[in-house]
Amino acid sequence: MELEVVVFYAFAAVTVGTSVLVVAQGNPVYSVMLLIASFGGLAGLYVLLDAPFTAVTQIIIYAGAIMVLFLFTVMLLNVPREDVAEAGHGHALNPPGARRLGITLTAALLLELGWAAWHVSTRQSGSLSAVPPGDVSSVNQIGRVLFTEYALPFEVTSILILVAMVGAIVLARREPPVSRP
């Protein structure tokens, strides 16, 4: 087996395994840390697809900024560990038909993945069109467009993230106990 195939399966296993553990984990801090590991595996897959800019962006933006914000919010709000016994049928986050809906959506996803795999395997290799290398924008061109043409949405997004952080701090703030004489 080629080295690239082995590395692909390793990154795919890390990505899928940590993604499953994110959902199965009861502790929210561990879930966020596992999601960062999942994003790392995804960045490795982007490198194998010869998309280093997307891989670096994945690490910097998602694993670096957004997940740190999630971790900061989870730790700031001091979210308790999920109690499995408490999450019964009458729980607000577990409505009565949730299990049936989950099974239905899982079956639909598996059918769609099977159809996509069949569709790709029956397609002739000559009919796939590749994008010529000259049509792909360089990082310099992306940066120039981002900071000239899309400067306002970029700044609005940064203000939105700042407002979200301030909102998390305000929500997590505890009032000091009032002392009565």
N, C-alpha and C positions, 0 to 999 in steps of 0.2 A: 504494500500500500504506500502511496506517495506521502511525503511529509505534509504537504498542504492539506490533504484529506484528513490526516490524523489531527492536525491543528484545528481544522474546521470542526470536526466532531468534538474536540475538547472544548472549544469556545461555545459551540452549540449546547453541549451538555451543561456547562457552567451557566449559560444564559437561561435555559429552560429549568434547570434544577433550582437555581436561586429564585427564579420567578415563581415557581410553585411554592417554595418555602416562604416567600413574602406573604402569600395568601394564607398559608397554613400556620404561620407564626402567631402566637398569642401576644407577644410583647411588641408594642409599636416601635420601640427603638431598634430592636433587632430586625424588624420588617424594613425599616428605612435603610439600615446597613446592608441587608441582603439585596435591596433594590439598587444600591450603589454597585454592588458586585455584579448584578445582572446587567447594568449599564456598561460596566467594564467588559463583560463578555461580548456584548453587542458591539462595542467599539472594536474589539478584536476581529469580529466578523466583518466590519466595515474595512479594516485594514486588508483582510483577505480578498475583499471585493475590489481592491485597488482604489479605495476612496479615503485617503489619509486625512483630508480636510474634514470630512464628515465624522471620522473617528475622533479626531482631536476636538471637534465641536461637541460631540457626544460627551466626551470626558469633561471638558471645561464647563459647558452650559448645564448639562443634566446632572452628572455626578458631582461636579464642583459647586455649582450655584444653587440649583433648584433643590437637590437632595439635602444640602446643608441648610437651606431654608426650611425644608420639611423637618429635619432633625432638630433644628432650633425651635420650631413651633411645637413639636411633640414634647421636647424636654421642658420647654417653657410652660406649656399647659399641664405638665405632669400627668399625662394620660395614664391611667392605671392599666395593669395587665388585664386582658380579656378573660373573663371567667366563663368557661364552657357551660357549666351547670346553670349559670344565670341566663344564658342565651337560649331560652326555651322557645316554645311555639308562640307564646303570647308576647314575646319581646318585640319592641318597635322596629328593630333592625332585622327581624326574622319573621316576616308575615307568613301566614299559613301556606300560601302557594309558592313560596320562595324556592323550595327544594325542587318542585315540579318544573318551575320556570328555569332553574339552573340546569336540570337534566335536559330539558328541551333545547336550550341554547347550546349546551355542549354537543348534543347530537347534530344540531344544525352546523356548528363549526366543523365537526368531524366530516360531515357530508360535503361541506364546501371545500375543505382541504383535500378530500379524496377526489372531488371533481377537478380541482386545480391541478393536482398531480397527474391525473389521467389526461387532462387537456394538454399539459406541457409535454408528457411522454408521447402523445400521438402527433404532436406538431413536428413537422420536418425541420431539420437543423438549418436548412438553407433559407427558410422563411423568416427566421429571426433577424431583425434588423438592428445593427449596432449603431450607436451614435458616433459619428466621426470625431476623432480627438480634437480637431480644430473648432468644433462647435461648443466645447465645454469651456465655461468661463473660468478665468484664473481667480485666485484668491484676491489679487489686487483689484480686479474688476468688481468682484462681489463687495469688497470693502468700500470702494469708491461709490458704488450705487447705494449701499447701505447708509453711508454717512453724508450723502448729498441729497439724493432723491427721496430716501426714506428716513431722514434725520428726525422728523417730527414723530412718526410712529415709534421710532427707537427710543426717543426721550420719554414719550408718554408711557411706554412699557416700563421703563425704569422707575418712573414716578408711581405707577401702579404697584410695582413690587415693593417700593418703599412704604406706600400706604398699607399694604397687606402686612408688612412687618410691624408697623406701628399699631395696627388693629389687633394683631396677635398679642402684643405687649399689653394693650389696654384690656383685652379680654382676660388675660392671665393675671392681671394685677389683683392682689388681695388687699382688701381694706384692713387697716390696722385695727385691732380691737379697741373699742371705746372704753376708756377707764372712767368709772363712775365713782365720785367721792362719797 
